[in-house]
Amino acid sequence: MNLVDAMQIFVRVAELASFTRAAETMSLPKASISTAVRQLETSLGTRLLHRTTRRVELTLDGRAFYDRSRDLLADIDEAQAMFHGGGQALRGRLRVDMPERLAHNYIMPLLPGWLDEHPELEIEVSSTDRRVDPVSEGFDCVLRVGTLADSSLVARLLGNLQIGNYVSPGYIARHGMPETVADLPAHRMVHYVSTLGTRPDGFEYFDGTAYQMVPMRGAVTVNNTNAYEAACIAGLGLVQTPTLVVQPLIDAGKLVEVMRDFRAAPMPVSFVYPHRRNLPHRVQSFMDLVAGALSAHLS
């Protein structure tokens, strides 16, 4: 039995948690199912399944191999469908990472309709301020906001996000409204750093020739976008953040834009993904979906 057939059998056993039920659904003898899984474990040099008289469960290695097997089998199905008539069906598992606010406000609302069109597709969405590694952590693609540094990845630039300066109405009531860079020494900033303990950047602005950085005092430093927004809403200081991300807060009257003539540099929005000779259609389709949703908000 070839590797692909063995992987298909293993996946079916794992999903049904039963050799007997897998044999029934695949119209194969139970002995053939057991032999295929045993030979697969031997070739890999690890146990994939815990077997008891009552149930079958994946081992840790089995879980990892199950996830990869599903992806590879979906890629094979996709390749076989390339030259068939009609549209390509999307199937398999898609694992992505993106900023939480973009996921919540713009991407999640698109998924019901997209998944209805592709009922054999599953998607895992990670949303974290931590910069994930698409290769070692197994992500198909990652949506990043900001300058890219890792040249080992393929990048697809979607556009740039406008950055605005925002404070809460409560902050203005207590401290007044900053209008120019000369006003900044009398104001406070909520500082954002990726790692607590590192030095915050300060206030960035364009002086007509180049972007400059002005150190600002601030009592609060955070490493999470939710806390960053919450601190600003609470009146703890000024923040510099993409307008797209906080638009719902602006519409709700919780944040007010200030110093429009002193905005920070626009932030690029890009998809990054590992080098692959042929990008799976499900990944390409998802990136196109997101690019279309964000296009009206990017420059």
Secondary structure, 3 states (H helix, E strand, C coil): CCHHHHHHHHHHHHHHCCHHHHHHHHCCCHHHHHHHHHHHHHHHCCCCEEECCCCEEECHHHHHHHHHHHHHHHHHHHHHHCCCCCCCCCCEEEEEECCHHHHHHHHHHHHHHHHHHCCCEEEEEECCCCCCCCCCCCCCEEEEECCCCCCCCEEEEEEEECEEEEECHHHHHHHCCCCCHHHHHHCCECEECCCCCCCCCCEEEECCCCEEEECCCCCCEECCHHHHHHHHHCCCCEEEEEHHHHHHHHHCCCCEEECCCCCCCCEEEEEEECCCCCCCHHHHHHHHHHHHHHHHHCC
